[in-house]
Amino acid sequence: GGSAIAAINNIKARGAKDIKLVCLVGAPEGVKAFCEANPDIPLYIGAVDRCLNEKAYICPGLGDCGDRTFGTIK
């Protein structure tokens, strides 16, 4: 949710008006945060996993989606 919110804020700052967000996977906490921060933007999501853990990694085992996507796992 936090990464999506930051990305949308950046896009809005550049003047975009007709925005939609498409995600592969998320967690309920991120979906809630995104929808509260951007009630004007439709969200299309392929799957919602169970939760985030104490490190804000998606459970049951994806971990940090951005790390997986961009190969920045430490």
C-alpha positions, 0 to 999 in steps of 0.5 A, a space after each residue: 500500500 505504501 509504495 502504491 500511495 507514493 507512486 500515485 502521489 508522484 503521478 498526481 504531482 505530474 498532473 495526471 487525472 484519469 488514474 487506475 491502479 492494477 496490482 498483482 498481489 496485496 494484503 488487506 492492510 495495504 488495500 485499506 491504506 491505499 483506498 483511504 488515501 485515494 478514494 478517487 482511484 479504482 483499484 484492480 487487484 489479482 489476489 489479496 493474501 492473508 496479512 502483513 507481518 511485523 516487517 510489513 511483508 506479505 504473508 503467507 510467504 511472498 515477502 516484500 513484493 517490491 524486493 521480489 519484483 526488482 531483485 533487491 532482496 537482502 
